[in-house]
Amino acid sequence: MSRRVEIHLDPLSESMLLPLWARAVESRQRRPILEDPYAVQFISRIAYDFSQFEKKYGRMQPLWPIRAYTFDQVLRAFIAAHPQALIVNLGAGLDTTFFRVDNGQIRWYDLDLPEVIALRREFVQETERLRFISGSVLDYSWCDRVRDKGDGQLLIAAGLLMYLDEFTVRTLFDRVATHCPTAEMLFDFISPRFVKGGKYKWGLTDARLLPTLDERIVLLGQWRYYDQFPHRWSLPFRLLRPFILKWNGMAHIRFSS
């Protein structure tokens, strides 16, 4: 039997367990939004009380599988057009996207803080095409390591940008546009209504406003969580849909030269 893995992370890094839990729960549904056997495997090895998530976030559980499903769809389309694409997962945590979309040719980097990468190594081993970068997203030296080799580059950031203030988000977009000018980027965002001095620092009402942060941004697509898989949301969420539709979203952008 594999040994149990203890968690010793700060509260912000520990939040990466929430989407992992949600995907594992989803995988056990009769008709899952997506199946993630790696999430189920990871959960079984982590010494952590995941029941607290069910009590606190049970009704919101579909949110994270919907995000993963949407990201997967965009990634698969991108990889179909760029079979040897370079993908960079910013703030990777214990994300398992690589295993769901790998075509046997892509090159993939998972980037996160050293203590998170150390935890990730308990579950995933690096290969020639799957590499880890141990460091902060805001230490932009990683940009030099992930330059596009000619077959497309996509950066993904799930559950990351809302923890950065607007100046830092602007700086991130600027550095990506400057150092990775051919890159596309896929990320999620929350409404500004949740940015009130707490853990969240940046919000967005509509992805069409992104060019106001950097004029090089070109919006390729936008999705709303509560527009998708309506049957999976509890009755209160379905009744409140007209009012909460813009609470959360996902955006796909590229940078023009």
C-alpha positions as CSV (number, residue, x, y, z in Angstrom):
1,M,0.0,0.0,0.0
2,S,1.3,3.5,-0.9
3,R,2.1,5.6,2.2
4,R,-0.1,8.4,3.3
5,V,1.1,11.9,2.4
6,E,0.9,14.6,5.1
7,I,0.0,18.2,4.1
8,H,2.1,21.0,5.5
9,L,1.2,24.1,3.5
10,D,0.1,27.7,4.1
11,P,-3.7,28.3,3.8
12,L,-3.4,29.7,0.3
13,S,-1.5,26.8,-1.1
14,E,-3.7,24.4,0.8
15,S,-6.7,25.7,-1.2
16,M,-5.4,23.6,-4.1
17,L,-6.9,20.6,-2.4
18,L,-10.5,22.0,-3.0
19,P,-10.6,21.5,-6.8
20,L,-8.8,18.1,-6.4
21,W,-11.6,17.0,-4.0
22,A,-14.3,18.3,-6.4
23,R,-12.9,16.4,-9.4
24,A,-12.5,13.2,-7.3
25,V,-16.1,13.5,-6.1
26,E,-17.2,14.1,-9.7
27,S,-15.5,11.0,-10.9
28,R,-17.7,8.9,-8.7
29,Q,-20.9,10.4,-10.2
30,R,-23.2,8.2,-12.3
31,R,-22.8,10.5,-15.3
32,P,-19.7,12.7,-14.4
33,I,-18.9,15.9,-16.1
34,L,-15.4,14.5,-16.4
35,E,-13.6,11.5,-15.1
36,D,-10.3,12.1,-13.2
37,P,-8.9,8.8,-11.9
38,Y,-5.7,10.6,-10.9
39,A,-7.7,12.9,-8.5
40,V,-9.3,9.9,-7.0
41,Q,-5.9,8.3,-6.5
42,F,-4.3,11.4,-5.0
43,I,-7.2,11.9,-2.6
44,S,-6.9,8.3,-1.3
45,R,-3.2,8.9,-0.4
46,I,-3.5,12.4,1.3
47,A,-3.9,12.5,5.1
48,Y,-6.5,15.3,5.2
49,D,-10.1,15.7,6.4
50,F,-11.8,16.3,3.1
51,S,-15.3,16.0,4.7
52,Q,-15.0,19.7,5.6
53,F,-15.2,20.5,1.9
54,E,-18.4,18.6,1.6
55,K,-20.0,20.5,4.5
56,K,-18.8,24.0,3.2
57,Y,-18.8,23.6,-0.6
58,G,-21.1,20.7,-1.3
59,R,-23.6,22.7,-3.4
60,M,-20.8,24.4,-5.3
61,Q,-18.9,21.1,-6.1
62,P,-19.8,21.1,-9.9
63,L,-17.9,24.4,-10.3
64,W,-14.4,22.9,-10.4
65,P,-15.2,20.0,-12.7
66,I,-16.9,22.4,-15.0
67,R,-13.8,24.5,-15.1
68,A,-11.7,21.5,-15.7
69,Y,-14.0,20.3,-18.5
70,T,-13.9,23.7,-20.2
71,F,-10.2,24.0,-19.9
72,D,-9.8,20.5,-21.3
73,Q,-12.0,21.3,-24.3
74,V,-10.0,24.4,-25.2
75,L,-6.7,22.5,-24.6
76,R,-7.7,19.6,-26.9
77,A,-8.7,22.0,-29.7
78,F,-5.4,23.9,-29.3
79,I,-3.4,20.6,-29.2
80,A,-5.2,19.3,-32.3
81,A,-4.0,22.4,-34.2
82,H,-0.6,22.3,-32.5
83,P,0.3,18.7,-31.9
84,Q,3.7,19.6,-30.4
85,A,2.5,22.6,-28.4
86,L,4.2,23.9,-25.3
87,I,1.8,24.2,-22.4
88,V,2.6,26.0,-19.2
89,N,0.4,25.4,-16.1
90,L,0.8,28.5,-13.8
91,G,0.1,27.7,-10.1
92,A,-0.3,24.0,-11.0
93,G,-0.9,22.7,-7.5
94,L,-2.1,19.1,-7.8
95,D,-3.7,19.6,-11.1
96,T,-4.0,16.6,-13.4
97,T,-4.9,18.2,-16.7
98,F,-1.8,16.9,-18.5
99,F,-3.0,13.3,-18.1
100,R,-6.4,14.1,-19.5
101,V,-5.2,15.9,-22.7
102,D,-1.8,14.4,-23.5
103,N,-1.5,13.4,-27.1
104,G,2.0,11.8,-26.6
105,Q,3.8,14.8,-28.2
106,I,3.1,18.0,-26.3
107,R,5.6,19.5,-23.9
108,W,4.3,20.5,-20.5
109,Y,5.6,22.6,-17.6
110,D,3.9,22.6,-14.2
111,L,5.0,25.7,-12.2
112,D,4.4,26.4,-8.5
113,L,6.0,27.3,-5.3
114,P,8.8,25.0,-4.1
115,E,6.8,23.5,-1.2
116,V,3.9,22.7,-3.7
117,I,6.2,21.2,-6.2
118,A,7.8,19.1,-3.5
119,L,4.3,17.8,-2.7
120,R,3.5,17.2,-6.3
121,R,6.6,15.0,-6.6
122,E,4.9,12.6,-4.1
123,F,2.3,11.8,-6.8
124,V,3.8,12.7,-10.2
125,Q,7.2,12.0,-11.7
126,E,8.9,14.3,-14.3
127,T,9.5,12.9,-17.8
128,E,11.1,14.3,-20.9
129,R,7.8,16.0,-21.8
130,L,6.4,16.8,-18.4
131,R,8.7,19.1,-16.4
132,F,8.3,21.0,-13.1
133,I,9.4,24.5,-12.4
134,S,9.9,25.3,-8.7
135,G,9.3,29.0,-8.1
136,S,6.9,31.9,-7.9
137,V,4.7,32.8,-10.9
138,L,5.8,36.3,-10.1
139,D,9.5,35.5,-10.6
140,Y,9.4,35.9,-14.3
141,S,12.6,34.1,-14.9
142,W,10.4,31.1,-15.9
143,C,9.5,33.0,-19.1
144,D,13.0,32.3,-20.4
145,R,12.6,28.5,-19.8
146,V,9.3,28.2,-21.7
147,R,9.9,30.0,-24.9
148,D,7.9,28.7,-27.8
149,K,9.9,26.4,-30.2
150,G,7.6,26.9,-33.1
151,D,4.4,24.9,-32.7
152,G,2.2,27.0,-30.4
153,Q,2.2,27.9,-26.8
154,L,-0.6,28.1,-24.3
155,L,-0.5,29.2,-20.7
156,I,-3.2,28.1,-18.3
157,A,-4.0,29.6,-14.9
158,A,-6.8,28.0,-12.9
159,G,-7.7,29.5,-9.6
160,L,-4.7,31.9,-9.7
161,L,-5.4,35.4,-11.0
162,M,-8.1,36.3,-8.4
163,Y,-5.4,36.1,-5.7
164,L,-3.3,38.8,-7.5
165,D,-4.0,42.5,-7.3
166,E,-4.8,44.4,-10.5
167,F,-1.2,45.8,-10.9
168,T,0.2,42.3,-10.6
169,V,-2.3,40.9,-13.1
170,R,-1.4,43.7,-15.6
171,T,2.3,43.0,-15.0
172,L,1.8,39.3,-15.7
173,F,0.0,40.0,-18.9
174,D,2.8,42.4,-20.0
175,R,5.5,39.9,-19.2
176,V,3.8,37.1,-21.1
177,A,3.1,39.4,-24.1
178,T,6.7,40.5,-24.1
179,H,8.5,37.2,-23.5
180,C,6.0,34.9,-25.1
181,P,4.5,37.0,-27.9
182,T,2.9,34.1,-29.8
183,A,1.3,32.6,-26.6
184,E,-2.4,32.1,-25.9
185,M,-3.7,32.1,-22.3
186,L,-6.6,30.4,-20.6
187,F,-7.7,31.4,-17.1
188,D,-10.7,31.9,-14.8
189,F,-11.9,35.0,-13.0
190,I,-14.4,36.0,-10.4
191,S,-16.7,39.0,-10.0
192,P,-15.4,42.2,-8.4
193,R,-18.2,41.8,-5.8
194,F,-16.0,39.2,-4.1
195,V,-13.0,41.5,-3.9
196,K,-13.6,43.2,-0.6
197,G,-10.4,43.1,1.4
198,G,-10.4,39.3,1.8
199,K,-8.3,36.7,0.1
200,Y,-9.4,37.7,-3.4
201,K,-7.7,40.8,-4.9
202,W,-8.8,41.0,-8.5
203,G,-12.2,40.6,-10.2
204,L,-13.7,41.0,-13.6
205,T,-17.3,41.4,-14.7
206,D,-16.8,40.6,-18.4
207,A,-13.8,39.3,-20.3
208,R,-14.5,41.8,-23.0
209,L,-12.9,44.3,-20.7
210,L,-9.5,42.6,-20.7
211,P,-8.0,44.8,-23.4
212,T,-8.3,47.7,-20.9
213,L,-5.6,46.0,-18.9
214,D,-3.3,45.5,-21.9
215,E,-4.1,46.7,-25.4
216,R,-2.3,43.6,-26.9
217,I,-5.0,41.3,-25.5
218,V,-7.3,39.7,-28.0
219,L,-10.3,37.8,-26.6
220,L,-10.8,34.4,-28.2
221,G,-13.6,33.1,-26.0
222,Q,-15.5,33.5,-22.7
223,W,-17.6,31.0,-20.7
224,R,-19.8,31.2,-17.6
225,Y,-19.9,28.4,-15.1
226,Y,-23.7,28.6,-14.5
227,D,-24.4,28.4,-18.3
228,Q,-23.1,24.8,-18.4
229,F,-24.5,21.5,-17.1
230,P,-27.6,23.2,-15.6
231,H,-28.9,19.8,-14.4
232,R,-25.9,19.5,-12.0
233,W,-26.6,22.7,-10.1
234,S,-28.9,22.5,-7.0
235,L,-32.3,24.2,-7.2
236,P,-31.3,27.4,-5.4
237,F,-28.5,27.9,-8.0
238,R,-30.9,27.3,-10.9
239,L,-33.4,29.7,-9.5
240,L,-30.7,32.4,-8.9
241,R,-29.0,31.9,-12.3
242,P,-30.1,35.2,-13.8
243,F,-28.5,37.0,-10.8
244,I,-25.3,34.9,-10.3
245,L,-24.5,34.2,-14.0
246,K,-21.6,36.7,-14.0
247,W,-20.1,35.7,-10.6
248,N,-17.5,33.5,-12.2
249,G,-16.1,33.0,-15.7
250,M,-13.3,31.7,-17.9
251,A,-11.5,33.5,-20.6
252,H,-9.2,32.5,-23.6
253,I,-7.0,35.2,-25.0
254,R,-4.0,35.7,-27.2
255,F,-1.6,38.6,-27.5
256,S,-1.2,40.7,-30.7
257,S,2.1,42.1,-31.7
